[in-house]
Amino acid sequence: MDLKEIKELIEVFDNSSANILEYENEEFRIYLDKSATAVQNVSPEPIINTPATPTVTINKTTQNTNQCEEGEIIASPMVGTFYQAPSPDSPPYVKIGDKVKKGQTLCIIEAMKIMNELEAEFECEILEVLVEDGEPVEFDTPLFMVKRI
């Protein structure tokens, strides 16, 4: 299966009434579950600065950006794993309070061993990071709360 076929499979699944889809062949395995709410990493260390998704009204717009009362949400354009930095030893691309220029890298979404850089589509200030480093994300998962500047 190539990436186009996988995207089509995900779209068909998303529009179907099925809650679970599992596909496996010699090369890879796909498991989709609509009822899963979150994946929890068990860590012996306490998690510091755990962001919470704000309870605001969100109206969808077209570019994976949602308008809300307190700012805007930048959402994941794909299914994958969220990474704040290019490597575990590197500082995060952005942190709360950073002013970001259009085209600046915000994070990486890893999908099928491909590192996809998510770039800012407009100048903004990072108000909140809504997911943890290494956390699985789905299409349209809120990643950042931002304010346009």
C-alpha positions in Angstrom: 0.0 0.0 0.0 1.3 3.5 -0.8 0.5 6.7 1.2 -2.4 7.6 -1.1 -4.1 4.3 -0.6 -3.6 4.6 3.2 -5.1 8.1 3.2 -8.1 6.8 1.2 -8.5 3.9 3.6 -8.5 6.3 6.6 -11.1 8.5 4.9 -13.4 5.6 4.1 -13.1 4.4 7.7 -13.7 7.9 9.1 -16.9 8.1 7.1 -18.1 4.6 7.9 -20.1 3.4 10.9 -17.3 0.9 11.8 -15.5 1.7 15.1 -12.4 -0.4 14.6 -10.3 -1.2 11.5 -7.3 -3.4 11.5 -5.2 -4.3 8.4 -1.9 -6.2 8.3 0.4 -7.5 5.7 4.1 -8.4 5.5 5.3 -4.8 5.5 3.2 -3.0 8.0 0.1 -3.0 10.3 -2.7 -0.4 10.5 -5.0 -0.2 13.5 -7.7 2.5 13.7 -10.1 2.8 16.6 -12.7 5.6 16.7 -13.6 4.8 20.3 -10.1 5.4 21.6 -9.9 8.7 23.5 -6.2 8.9 24.3 -3.0 6.8 24.6 -1.4 7.1 28.0 2.4 6.8 28.4 3.3 5.3 31.8 6.4 7.1 33.2 8.1 6.8 36.5 8.8 10.5 36.5 6.1 13.1 37.2 4.8 14.9 34.1 5.5 18.6 34.5 3.5 21.3 32.6 0.7 19.0 31.4 -1.4 21.2 29.1 -5.1 20.8 29.2 -7.4 21.4 26.2 -9.3 24.6 26.8 -13.1 24.5 27.0 -13.8 26.9 24.3 -16.2 27.0 21.3 -14.3 26.1 18.1 -15.6 26.8 14.6 -13.7 24.9 11.9 -12.0 26.9 9.1 -10.1 25.6 6.1 -6.4 25.4 6.8 -6.2 23.1 9.9 -6.8 26.2 12.0 -9.8 26.6 14.3 -11.1 30.0 15.5 -12.0 30.2 19.2 -12.7 32.9 21.8 -9.3 32.9 23.5 -7.1 32.5 20.4 -6.8 30.0 17.6 -6.0 26.3 17.6 -3.5 24.9 15.2 -4.5 21.3 14.6 -2.7 18.3 13.3 -3.0 17.9 9.5 -2.4 14.1 9.7 -2.3 11.0 11.9 1.1 10.4 13.5 3.3 11.1 16.5 3.9 14.6 17.8 7.5 15.7 18.5 8.4 19.2 19.9 12.0 19.0 18.8 14.1 17.5 16.0 15.8 15.1 18.4 15.5 14.2 22.1 18.6 16.2 23.0 17.4 19.4 21.1 15.4 22.2 22.5 11.7 22.4 21.3 11.0 24.3 18.1 8.6 26.5 20.1 7.5 27.1 23.7 4.8 29.1 25.4 5.3 32.8 24.9 7.4 32.4 21.7 6.5 34.7 18.8 6.5 32.7 15.6 7.0 33.9 12.0 5.0 32.6 9.0 6.9 29.5 7.7 8.7 28.8 11.0 8.6 25.1 12.1 6.3 24.4 15.1 6.8 20.7 15.5 7.3 17.4 13.7 4.5 14.9 13.0 6.0 11.5 12.3 3.9 9.3 10.1 5.2 5.9 8.9 8.8 6.8 9.7 8.6 10.0 7.7 9.3 13.2 9.7 6.8 15.9 8.5 7.6 19.5 9.7 4.5 21.5 10.6 5.1 25.2 9.7 3.2 28.2 10.9 0.8 29.5 8.3 0.7 33.0 9.9 2.6 35.1 12.5 1.5 34.2 16.0 2.4 33.9 19.7 2.3 30.4 21.3 -0.2 30.5 24.2 -0.3 26.8 25.0 1.1 23.5 23.8 -1.8 21.1 23.9 -0.1 17.7 23.5 2.9 16.0 25.1 6.1 15.2 23.2 5.9 11.7 21.7 2.1 11.6 22.0 0.1 10.0 19.2 -2.2 12.5 17.4 -5.0 12.1 14.9 -6.2 14.3 12.0 -7.5 17.6 13.5 -6.1 16.9 17.0 -5.5 20.4 18.6 -1.7 20.9 19.0 -1.2 24.6 19.8 -3.3 27.5 21.1 -2.0 30.6 19.5 -2.8 34.3 19.1 -2.3 36.0 15.7 0.1 39.0 15.7 
